[in-house]
Every structure is written in structure tokens, then in C-alpha cells.
Amino acid sequence: MKEKIQSVAVQLSGFSPREINIFDATFAVESHRSYRYFRLPADSLQRADISLVNADNLQALATLTQTQAENACPILLIGTALVEMPFLAIARPIRWLRLFDALDQLISQHRHILSQQNAETPLLAVGLPERRRRERLDLDLTDPRDYEKMRSRPPQTDRILVVDRDALFRDDLALTMLKRLVPVEWVGDSAAANEVYTKLPISIILINPQLSGLDPYFFCRKIKQWHNKTRITVIFLADRGFAYDPALAQQSGCDGFLMRDLGQPQIFTALSKFLLSPA
């Protein structure tokens, strides 16, 4: 029986657009191994399985500790760091077979450790740190009163709203969220969604951006404007082939996207970062 190929989500840090394109093209053609690697887009909220870091980029190296803490995934350096670091490294120029062998090794070791520790339980029980959109400054001279003006209040309670053409995804998510006692509502269009998010306390809205007649970015901006004093997370729940526009998403206040074909544990892990209760 042929062994099933497992997909592995790769986070790239510190690489140029040209290098990212080369990684994408190489991942696409290297399909005969046990693992199939693909790059996570910057705004994807999916948890990375492994992180590739440009060792020639000082900023990327400076955030290694944060990256490891947030994603709890193995790290592979590309190039030679100026200081000794406790991570496996592949020298430049990249020898692709050597790179894939290293990736396979790290992923296999990591998944073996997770299976030994039964790591799925703590992932479901403990909220993960929120992925930062901007780097934290070492020296912050901003007046604290300015921060107070910008700070939005947290939602009153955890409640998720799914805006989708049918309730199938909502039903699966509701079962998953029973672990956290988080109710999950469903509506089939933006008009019905207005009746929910303007009247009920909502912490997360998952929008199918491919709904007929819906401009997801305009809808997201409308939600954010209504909740301008209360923190609310808006996430696109997309099918394969949806063209996510990072610029429009940033303008509308969208917090990122998830692919709907992810497993429920991966969906749960991503949403946990935005919920109030840690467990």
C-alpha cells in the first residue's frame, strides 16, 4: 500500500521576494517525498509545522526566540549566522536535496516527539500566544495616554459567528468549541450577520469571502467600524483558489485567513489565540 504523502506548512522568515518565489517553485515540483512542503502566506493564521530562517538577515535572527515560542515548531537556518545558534543550518548556495533531507529529518523527529508526549492535549487546553503583526520596539517613547485612546475593550464573552452558505462548517466547529464552552452561531448572508453582530457580543467572525454578492473587504470594514470601541476578530474562511489581497485586508482591518479544509484541531489552535478564556 502506497504511503500517504503528508502536507507540511513552512513559514519563511527574512527572505527576499525573489527567494520566496524560488522556494514556492521548488516546493511545487518536489512531490515524490513522504512530505509535501508548501509556504504559509504572511496573513495565514494556520500554525506552521516548520520555520525556515535566513541566517544572513539579522532581524529574522533576532526574532527566532519569539518564532519558536509562538509556533512551537522546529527551525532550520539557511546560511551561516554570525553567532553560534542551537539550530540545524544549511549552507549557501542551497543544495536542494540536502535541504529537503534536513526538512524531512526535522519534521520526522518533531512529530515523533509530539506523539511520545501526546502533545495534542496541551494544544487544545492552553491558549497560544497571539502572533504579532508588528515588531515590538526596544525603546518606546509613546505617551501612555495615546495608547489608552487607541486601546479597544475586549468583548464581553467568547462567541463565534460563522457567515457561510450552509451550516456544515459551523456544526463541526461547534462540536470542537464544546471543549471551551464557546457558542458558535451561523448565518447564511451578510444581512443576517448584521442582525447578529450588532445585537449579540461576538468575539470572532468567520466569513466565507466567496459568498455570492459579497465584498468581503467592505463587509469586514463595516464590522470593524461598528465595533470600533470593542475588540473583534474577523477572519476569512476560504476555499482553495481564493485570491487573498493583503493590501485590501489591511485596509479593511481583516485579521487574516484560514483554509476551510484544515482539520478541526488546526482551526481550534488558530482561533484559540483570539479567545478570552485560556481553557
C-alpha positions in Angstrom: 0.0 0.0 0.0 1.4 3.4 -1.0 2.3 5.6 1.9 0.2 8.7 2.2 2.0 12.0 1.5 1.7 14.4 4.4 1.5 18.2 3.8 3.8 20.4 5.8 3.3 24.1 6.3 6.5 26.1 6.1 7.0 29.6 7.5 9.7 31.7 5.7 11.5 34.5 7.7 13.9 37.1 6.4 14.0 36.1 2.7 13.6 38.4 -0.3 10.6 38.2 -2.7 12.9 36.5 -5.3 14.0 33.8 -2.9 10.4 33.3 -1.8 9.4 32.7 -5.4 12.2 30.1 -5.8 11.1 28.3 -2.6 7.5 28.2 -3.9 8.6 26.9 -7.3 10.8 24.2 -5.8 8.2 23.1 -3.2 5.7 22.7 -6.1 7.9 20.3 -8.2 9.4 18.3 -5.3 6.5 15.9 -4.8 8.0 12.4 -4.7 8.9 12.5 -1.0 7.0 11.5 2.1 6.3 15.1 2.9 4.9 17.8 0.6 6.0 21.2 1.7 4.1 24.4 1.0 4.7 28.0 2.1 2.3 29.7 4.5 1.3 33.2 3.2 2.1 36.0 5.6 -1.5 36.6 6.7 -2.4 32.9 7.1 -3.4 32.1 10.7 -2.6 28.4 10.2 0.1 27.2 12.6 3.4 26.5 10.9 4.9 23.0 11.0 8.5 24.2 10.5 10.2 27.5 10.1 13.0 28.4 7.5 15.0 31.4 8.6 17.5 33.4 6.6 20.7 33.4 8.7 22.0 36.4 6.8 19.1 38.5 8.0 19.8 40.0 11.4 16.2 40.9 12.0 15.0 37.4 11.3 17.6 36.0 13.7 16.6 38.5 16.4 13.0 37.1 16.3 14.0 33.5 16.5 13.1 33.0 20.1 9.7 34.6 19.6 9.1 32.5 16.5 10.0 29.3 18.3 7.8 30.2 21.3 4.7 31.1 19.2 4.8 28.2 16.8 6.5 25.5 18.9 7.9 24.2 15.6 11.4 23.2 14.5 13.7 25.8 12.9 16.1 25.4 10.0 18.6 28.1 9.3 19.6 28.9 5.7 23.2 30.3 5.5 25.7 30.9 8.3 24.8 33.0 11.3 27.4 35.5 12.7 26.9 33.9 16.2 26.5 30.3 17.1 22.9 29.2 17.4 21.3 25.9 18.5 19.6 25.2 15.3 20.4 22.9 12.3 21.8 25.0 9.4 22.1 24.5 5.6 25.0 26.4 4.0 24.6 28.6 0.9 24.4 28.1 -2.0 21.4 25.9 -1.3 21.7 22.3 -2.3 18.1 21.4 -2.6 18.3 17.6 -2.0 20.3 18.4 1.2 17.7 21.0 2.2 14.8 18.5 1.8 16.7 15.8 3.6 17.1 18.2 6.5 13.4 19.3 6.4 12.4 15.6 6.4 14.7 14.9 9.3 13.4 17.7 11.5 9.7 17.1 10.8 10.1 13.4 11.5 11.9 14.0 14.7 9.4 16.7 15.8 6.3 14.5 15.1 7.9 11.6 16.9 8.4 13.8 20.0 4.8 15.1 19.8 3.5 11.5 19.5 5.6 10.5 22.5 4.3 13.4 24.6 0.7 13.2 23.4 1.1 16.9 22.6 -2.4 17.3 21.1 -3.9 17.6 24.6 -1.9 20.6 25.8 -2.5 22.4 22.4 -6.2 22.1 22.9 -6.1 23.0 26.6 -3.8 26.0 26.5 -4.2 29.2 24.5 -1.2 30.0 22.3 0.4 33.5 22.2 -1.0 35.8 19.6 1.1 36.3 16.5 2.2 39.9 16.4 1.5 41.9 13.3 4.3 44.4 14.0 7.7 44.2 15.7 7.9 45.4 19.3 10.2 48.4 19.7 13.0 48.2 22.2 12.6 51.8 23.1 9.0 53.2 23.2 8.6 56.9 23.7 4.8 56.9 23.0 2.8 58.8 25.7 0.8 56.1 27.6 -2.3 58.3 27.2 -2.1 57.8 23.5 -2.1 54.1 23.9 -5.2 54.4 26.2 -7.0 56.2 23.5 -6.2 53.5 20.9 -6.9 50.6 23.2 -10.2 48.8 22.5 -12.2 47.0 25.1 -12.2 43.1 25.0 -15.5 41.5 24.1 -17.9 40.7 26.9 -17.7 37.0 26.3 -16.4 34.4 23.8 -18.9 33.8 20.9 -18.1 32.9 17.3 -20.2 33.8 14.3 -19.8 31.9 11.0 -21.1 33.6 7.9 -21.3 30.8 5.3 -23.6 29.4 2.6 -24.6 26.5 4.8 -24.2 25.4 8.4 -21.9 22.4 7.9 -18.7 24.1 9.0 -20.4 25.7 11.9 -21.7 22.4 13.1 -18.2 20.8 13.1 -16.8 23.9 14.8 -19.5 24.0 17.5 -18.5 20.4 18.5 -14.9 21.4 18.7 -15.6 24.5 20.7 -17.5 22.5 23.3 -14.1 22.0 24.9 -14.1 25.7 25.7 -17.8 26.2 26.2 -17.8 28.7 23.3 -21.1 29.1 21.4 -21.0 29.2 17.6 -23.7 31.0 15.7 -24.4 30.7 11.9 -26.0 32.9 9.3 -26.1 32.5 5.5 -25.5 36.0 4.3 -24.2 39.5 5.4 -27.7 40.9 6.0 -28.5 38.2 8.5 -25.0 38.7 10.0 -25.8 42.3 10.7 -28.7 41.3 12.9 -26.3 39.1 15.0 -23.1 41.1 15.4 -24.9 44.3 16.2 -27.1 42.7 18.9 -25.0 39.9 20.4 -21.5 40.1 22.0 -19.2 38.4 19.3 -15.5 37.9 19.7 -14.7 36.2 16.3 -16.4 36.3 13.0 -15.5 33.8 10.3 -16.6 34.9 6.8 -16.7 32.9 3.7 -15.3 35.5 1.3 -16.6 33.7 -1.7 -20.3 34.1 -0.9 -22.3 35.3 -3.8 -22.8 39.1 -4.0 -20.4 39.7 -1.0 -17.5 42.1 -1.0 -15.6 40.5 2.0 -13.3 43.5 2.5 -16.1 46.0 2.6 -18.1 43.7 4.9 -15.0 43.4 7.2 -14.5 47.2 7.3 -18.2 47.6 8.2 -17.9 45.2 11.1 -14.8 46.8 12.4 -16.4 50.3 12.2 -19.4 49.0 14.2 -17.1 47.5 16.9 -14.6 50.5 16.9 -14.7 50.5 20.7 -14.7 46.8 21.2 -12.1 44.3 20.1 -13.5 41.8 17.5 -11.6 39.4 15.2 -12.6 39.0 11.6 -11.1 36.0 9.7 -11.8 34.9 6.1 -12.6 31.2 5.8 -11.5 30.5 2.3 -11.6 27.6 -0.2 -8.6 26.8 -2.3 -8.3 29.2 -5.2 -9.4 32.3 -3.3 -7.1 35.2 -4.0 -6.4 36.9 -0.7 -5.4 40.5 -1.1 -3.1 41.6 1.8 -3.3 45.3 1.0 -7.1 45.3 0.9 -7.2 43.1 4.0 -5.0 45.5 5.9 -7.2 48.5 4.9 -10.3 46.7 6.0 -8.9 45.5 9.3 -9.1 41.8 8.5 -7.1 39.7 10.9 -6.1 37.0 8.5 -7.4 33.9 6.8 -7.8 30.2 7.2 -8.4 27.5 4.6 -11.6 25.7 5.4 -10.1 22.3 4.6 -7.9 22.4 7.6 -8.5 19.9 10.3 -10.6 21.0 13.3 -7.5 20.8 15.7 -5.7 23.2 13.4 -8.7 25.5 13.3 -9.1 25.3 17.1 -5.4 26.2 17.6 -5.6 29.3 15.3 -8.8 30.6 16.9 -7.6 30.0 20.5 -5.2 32.9 20.1 -8.2 35.3 19.8 -10.4 33.9 22.6 -10.6 35.4 26.1 -10.5 32.2 28.2 -7.3 30.2 28.1 -9.0 26.9 28.6 
